[in-house]
């Protein structure tokens, strides 16, 4: 039987196999013959890439002996050409193409351990043997720096500081443990098998959730999670001997720049809780009464009724990773994508009561409405852009096409030429008479990870990033937003923010921490080739540049003018991306597949007029 799998711009065809051999051929999209393995069980590949996971598949099917013949094929496509798939673990071969003969060695069958396929000892040894010494050095340095950033409370690790630059004399709040910043650190420790720090973090931030919070005599909702906390040593009241104790001092936004509440903190906490439980198997933690109460408090805070007509969360500017004024107030995509993932995580973790509760029904209802709303109204590609260009305005009708009264003149000139013919993305924000057409990376990546986007849209987003690689990846992955606000737009929207100048910080800066989220999205869609390519770009500079927080300029060539060095989530983001590419199955602790029940629920109310529903209800009463 012939097996076919898409490999970026290439296809691999399994031509034939027997009990002991397998032969593959490679073809490009034009079906031009590229190469054919000349030895039993061999591949002809360009340069230096082969994949142990491919060999593991053969071992499971009965292949006992394998000869790997590395040859440069005729008319090589480019130096970037390599074979890849959803679950590849690359075996990097240094030097010129050569032959590695394993045919004289009998290989053990791979076995599964903790959900991961363990390659045989020979392949594991080969992987380490041919790994670049420079990669080993960078990885070792990253782990050293990450461990140095660990914060202890009462003798137990509870998180990592935001940055640990020994040369920084005024760290401001970078010496605190931020909820969103700790997520990649937590994932790195989880993947490394060090679970205590993550468990401690989850429980201690949960305790902080119930603290009384006051800003200008006003107390926000009980479910609010802190943006950050700091371990302080204080004197014990009433002690005559000057005894001290350690306490956690949280910041819920009352000390933050702009005094903005961290809307995303609770969402990240729920996402991390699910990831911890799935990876460790410690489901007892999420079933604890205090943890269940914490989940419900966050949900109730997010699902509170208001004046809004849309299922998306309404937030102020600066309430997420972009924590300064950047014109994202309203319904920013980043919040909606995290909100959707958090809702799905919470629905999975909430313990069932005697029957469907009001909260469970509210979660399901919001998931369905949010999914439809974002997929239908946030998605833009060339076809959709042309549709908006032809919109009629001032439509007063339940059947209006231009539901949000978007004026075609809002389409920015830069987008008309920038939008490729293939692929698309989710816009940054949607409100009445306003569409923010900027590309925001985090929101689009989490739309993929949580399946807020459809499968076609998810593939389209990654195709779009690949098409716009120089703009969105450049010399350092990944642009937080594109394009930058400039001139009058910058002055009006940011208030002339000196930190968010064009192509800097949140205003078009490049953030290495986004690499791990890009990797998860790529693995989910089956485009690990893009993640490896981005990782390779990052490895050229991150260590040499002392792990900056962000990079400036349109292509990310300069270290950010106010960027902290030895930024912890830059370090952890690199490590997580690296480990996920070595063990792609681990990404499943963060991802969700399509929910067929939600799809059915979405189709129910779409053809009905809400006013007719109300009329029927009145008539029947």
Secondary structure, DSSP 4 states (H G I P E B T S, - for coil): --EEEEETTEEEEEEEE-SS-EEEEEEETT--EEEE--STT----STTEEEHHHHHHHHHTT----EEE--PPSS---TT-----TT--EEE--SS--EEE-TTSPPPPPEEETTEEEPPHHHHHHHHHTS-HHHHHHHHHHHHHHHHTEEEETTEEEEE-SB--TT-S--TTTTSEEHHHHHHHHHHHHHHT--HHHHHHHHHHHHHHTS---BTTB---TTPPPSEEEEEEEEPTT-TT--EEEEEEEESSSSSTT----HHHHHHHHHHHHHHHHHH--HHHHHSHHHHHHHHHHHHHHT---S--SSSPPB-TTSSSS-S-SS-TBT-HHHHHHHHHHHHHHHHHSPP-SS--HHHHHHHHHHHHHHHHHHHHTEEEHHHHHHHHT---S--STT-SSTT---GGGS-HHHHHHS-SS-EEE-SEEETTEEE--EEHHHHHHHHHTT-S-HHHHHHHHHHHHHTHHHHTTTSS-BSEES---HHHHHHHHSS-SSS-TTBTTBT-B-TTHHHHHHHHHHHHT-HHHHHHHHHHHHTTTTTTT--S-EESTT--EEPTTPPSSBHHHHHHHHHHHHHHHSGGGGGGT-----HHHHHHHHHSTTS-HHHHHHHHHHH-
